[in-house]
Amino acid sequence: MDVIYVNKSNRHLFLSESEPSVIALGFFDGVHLGHRQVINEAIRIADEKKLQLACMSFFPHPKEVLKRDKKKIQYLMPMNTKQRILKKLGVQKFYIVQFDQDFASLTPKQFVQKYLLEFGVKYAVAGFDFTYGQFGEGNMDRIKTDSNNSIEGVKVNKVDINGEKISSTLIRKLISTGKMDIVHRYLGEHYQIKGQVYSNTKTVEVVPSPYYLLPPPGVYEVTVSKGNESDDQVVLITQDATKIIFPAHNKRILVNQEEIHISWKKRLSPGLFTILEKQPKHNVMNKPVFTSGLL
């Protein structure tokens, strides 16, 4: 998969390399089941029309630039993880457009002309609520008009579970409230992060890589993986929520300075937290847990 970082200064450099394509549009944070529906529709059209399959996303998050939300934007995954998933899904070209004030000021027609039409897009696929251009005035119903009838806009209907729309916002809310046991229903898999191990004789800690969202402080059941190895564990997220504590006596794949992946299964009972603090050695489902000396 070709990954192309585009901004207003270098945009013209890639125009000669563009091919007729079907493009999936969106921020795609988490690449959840709603996003995959958009990408699958783009795949279907690309296969049917014998066109290149492309995807376009934006960075940083529009809310971060437009300051519509005073809260700090929390991401579900870094861009390189998003790239890996999109490549696995079959995307051939991934455009990452720099979202800044100048880009946000483009009219809907300017966006379509400069970033879709001139890049060879023939079909643009996005969710039913995708908007583009200044003030979000553009939508999938007007792409054909904005492209002088050269691009066909394909709108994917809402993907929901029990009437609730699958969205990155919803998934962030679930993670932020510790509901790790149901996140997979919306993501299609357990939420996974990457981090680096810092180990000594007393503690084993993992510091998450940037652009991942941690659940709130508490005790969680997880699966740790590195390469082809995996191990079920129980971990603690500390009150400052900046690191993850593992049991010091269980270091099977927790090697100092190495990177691991952590899949979050479920939050354990709040009462267990107090029990573990008071009892240095305690097993949950026959799994080792941290001791009070780690707190």
GIKAMO-V988155 format. One line per field, one symbol per residue. phi: phi as a letter, one per 20 degrees, with the letter a starting at -180 (. if undefined). burial: + if it has 16 or more other C-alpha atoms within 10 Angstrom, else -. A space follows every 50 residues. Layout:
phi = ???
burial = ???
//
This chain:
phi = .edcedbfedgffdffefcgbdcedremfnlffffffffffffgffffel dfecbcccbffgffeelfcffffdeeaffffggffffffofeccedefec ffffeffgfffffedcgfenfdcddbffdfcbngmmfebffdgfffdlme deeddefgdcclneffbfffffffffdmeffdgffeenaffccdbdeccb fdccccefffmddeffgqdcecddcbmeebbebdcdeffeldbdddffec dgceegmeecdcdeeaeeggffgffffedgcbddlmdfcfdffef
burial = ----+++---+-------+++++++++++++++++++++++++-++---- ++++++++-+++-+---------++++++-+++--++---++++++++++ --++-+++++++++++++++++++++++-+++++---+++-+++-++--+ ++++++-++------+++--++-+++-+++++++-++--++++++++++- --++++++---+++++++++++++++------+++++-----++++++-- --+++---++++++++++-------++----+-----++++--+-
//
